[in-house]
Amino acid sequence: MNFIIVLIVLVAILLFASVRVLNEYERGVMFTLGRFTGTKGPGLIVVWPMVQSIRKVDLRVIVLDVPKQDVISRDNVSVKVNAVVYFRILDPAKAIIQVENVFEATSQLAQTTLRSVLGQHEMDDLLAQRDKLNADIQRILDQSTEQWGIKVSNVEIKHVDLDESMIRAMAKQAEAERTRRAKVIHAEGEAQAAQMLVQAAASLAREPGALQLRYLQTLADITNDKTSTIVFPLPLDLITPLLGNRGKIPPPSP
């Protein structure tokens, strides 16, 4: 009787130890006597002790923080750059069988790829073309980790740390660029103004009446000032058209 009770207890313990519950986002890589026998889950599965073993794999997106890396750009500028990598496991069997530690392997690969890609670009590209650099790093990582059953969905460069001397040099460069743009805009404005003056002078030269109206408008503008006395030259050739025939000197009598 005692033997039966002990046997029932042992069977119950064995069944309890054999039952595994995998969540919806988990898969189990099953090994039977050391040989891969498939991927299980989610839900309730049975793993026989001493005969079978199981390794759980999380299928959710994993955020991997890449520590700061010393990078020397193509124009010999030393900076410290860190990034973040978003990836998920698509093939749990490959992630367990093909690599010992998939997270450590992905982290090390991301560090070396970050240094390699950024070292091929100049400093200005690191600051102005982050989207392109992120895409290049993501593409290389995705191709390299495909054999591990991993899909790298996104890579983002977080910080680019510069030393004080480089920050001061970039500030001087930015100030010089703003000064150059201001001078160019001023020169373009002067050129446009000169061109408009040339066109206005040509129009006035073709129409003597317009020149007279402009002359009278200038007189009206001056009279609005608070000055009491105005000395303004009055060329006779401007008022001659207004006088018509009266402005002509009659010929002498025979």
Buried (B, 14 or more C-beta within 10 A) or exposed (E): EEEEEEEEEEEEEEEEEBEBEBEEEBBBBBBEEEEEEEBBBBEEBEBEEEEBBBBBBBBEEBEBEBEBBEBEBEEEBEBBBBBBBBBBBEBBBBBBBBBEEBBEBBBEBBBEBBBEBBEEBBBEBBEEBBEEBBEBBBBBBBEBBBEBBBBBEBBBBEEBEBEEEBEEEBEEEEEEEEEEEEEEEEEEEEEEEEEEEEEEEEEBEEEEEEBBEEBEEEEEEEEEEEEEEEEEEEEEEBEBEEEEEEEEEEEEEE
